[in-house]
């Protein structure tokens, strides 16, 4: 299996068929940004997300934390959805926000909360059951 195939498989497992097809098509195209998409597939997903040492849940926690600190709400939302697919609950994601709070401050957390609210609404996860026990969006 090539790095490209391995990377696309990871994307498919974490984000679904549609995201995998879109990223694969972008990486294989000759359009603007194709080398960046190829790097994401070949390096980030094939090499980094499959490394031993951390499971996908843990990698999702790290990725969300970085996006909170960088105030990247769009990327936080993507990684939140991926984290849910990797087995995190909404309660665990909320704990990431609480843990980050003293280190990054309220403005960064407010930005992430707004993004989280959209993910929760888009995926119909705004019930008490979803808060404590939901596993995955796919």
C-alpha positions as CSV (number, residue, x, y, z in Angstrom):
1,X,0.0,0.0,0.0
2,X,1.4,3.4,-0.9
3,X,1.4,6.4,1.5
4,X,-1.3,8.0,-0.6
5,X,-3.6,4.9,-0.2
6,X,-2.8,4.6,3.5
7,X,-3.5,8.3,4.1
8,X,-6.8,8.2,2.2
9,X,-7.8,5.2,4.3
10,X,-7.1,7.1,7.5
11,X,-9.2,10.1,6.2
12,X,-12.0,7.7,5.2
13,X,-12.0,6.1,8.7
14,X,-12.0,9.4,10.6
15,X,-14.0,11.7,8.3
16,X,-16.0,9.5,6.0
17,X,-16.1,8.7,2.3
18,X,-17.0,12.1,1.1
19,X,-14.0,13.8,2.8
20,X,-11.7,11.1,1.6
21,X,-12.9,11.4,-2.0
22,X,-12.6,15.2,-1.9
23,X,-9.1,15.2,-0.5
24,X,-7.9,12.4,-2.8
25,X,-9.2,14.3,-5.9
26,X,-7.5,17.4,-4.7
27,X,-4.2,15.7,-4.0
28,X,-4.2,14.0,-7.4
29,X,-5.2,17.1,-9.4
30,X,-2.9,19.5,-11.1
31,X,-4.7,22.5,-9.6
32,X,-3.6,25.2,-7.2
33,X,-3.1,23.7,-3.8
34,X,-2.7,20.1,-5.0
35,X,0.8,19.8,-3.5
36,X,-0.6,20.9,-0.1
37,X,-3.4,18.3,-0.2
38,X,-0.9,15.7,-1.2
39,X,1.3,16.6,1.7
40,X,-1.7,16.3,4.1
41,X,-2.6,12.9,2.7
42,X,0.9,11.4,2.4
43,X,2.5,12.9,5.5
44,X,-0.1,14.1,8.0
45,X,-2.6,11.3,7.7
46,X,-0.4,8.4,6.4
47,X,2.7,9.1,8.5
48,X,1.7,11.1,11.6
49,X,-1.9,9.9,12.4
50,X,-0.7,6.2,12.1
51,X,2.4,6.5,14.3
52,X,2.6,4.3,17.3
53,X,2.6,5.9,20.7
54,X,-0.7,7.7,20.7
55,X,-4.1,6.4,19.7
56,X,-6.4,8.4,17.5
57,X,-8.5,9.7,20.4
58,X,-5.3,11.1,22.0
59,X,-4.2,12.6,18.7
60,X,-7.6,14.2,18.4
61,X,-7.3,15.7,21.9
62,X,-3.9,17.2,20.9
63,X,-5.1,18.5,17.6
64,X,-8.2,20.2,19.2
65,X,-6.0,21.8,21.8
66,X,-3.6,23.2,19.2
67,X,-6.6,24.7,17.3
68,X,-8.0,26.2,20.4
69,X,-4.6,27.9,21.2
70,X,-4.2,29.1,17.6
71,X,-7.8,30.4,17.6
72,X,-8.7,28.5,14.4
73,X,-12.4,27.8,14.8
74,X,-12.8,26.2,11.3
75,X,-10.0,23.7,12.0
76,X,-11.2,23.2,15.6
77,X,-14.7,22.2,14.2
78,X,-13.1,19.7,11.8
79,X,-11.0,18.2,14.5
80,X,-13.9,18.1,16.9
81,X,-15.9,16.1,14.3
82,X,-12.9,13.8,13.8
83,X,-12.5,13.5,17.6
84,X,-16.2,12.4,17.9
85,X,-15.6,9.8,15.1
86,X,-12.4,8.7,17.0
87,X,-14.5,7.9,20.1
88,X,-14.5,11.1,22.1
89,X,-17.7,12.3,23.9
90,X,-18.9,15.8,24.1
91,X,-18.1,15.7,27.8
92,X,-14.5,14.9,27.0
93,X,-14.3,17.6,24.4
94,X,-15.7,20.1,27.0
95,X,-12.9,19.0,29.3
96,X,-10.4,19.9,26.7
97,X,-11.8,23.4,26.6
98,X,-11.8,23.6,30.4
99,X,-8.2,22.3,30.5
100,X,-7.1,24.8,27.9
101,X,-8.9,27.8,29.6
102,X,-6.2,28.9,32.1
103,X,-3.5,28.6,29.4
104,X,-5.1,30.3,26.4
105,X,-7.7,32.6,28.1
106,X,-11.4,33.2,27.7
107,X,-11.3,34.7,24.2
108,X,-9.7,31.6,22.7
109,X,-12.2,29.4,24.5
110,X,-15.1,31.5,23.4
111,X,-14.0,31.2,19.8
112,X,-13.8,27.4,20.1
113,X,-17.2,27.2,21.9
114,X,-18.8,29.0,19.0
115,X,-17.3,26.5,16.6
116,X,-18.3,23.6,18.9
117,X,-21.9,24.8,19.1
118,X,-22.2,24.7,15.3
119,X,-20.8,21.1,15.2
120,X,-23.2,20.1,17.9
121,X,-26.2,21.6,16.1
122,X,-25.2,20.3,12.7
123,X,-24.9,16.8,14.0
124,X,-28.0,16.8,16.2
125,X,-25.9,16.3,19.3
126,X,-27.6,18.8,21.6
127,X,-29.4,16.2,23.9
128,X,-28.3,15.1,27.3
129,X,-27.5,11.7,26.0
130,X,-25.2,13.1,23.3
131,X,-23.4,15.1,25.9
132,X,-22.3,12.2,28.0
133,X,-22.3,9.2,25.8
134,X,-22.3,9.9,22.0
135,X,-19.6,8.0,20.1
136,X,-19.0,9.1,16.5
137,X,-20.7,11.0,13.7
138,X,-20.5,8.5,10.9
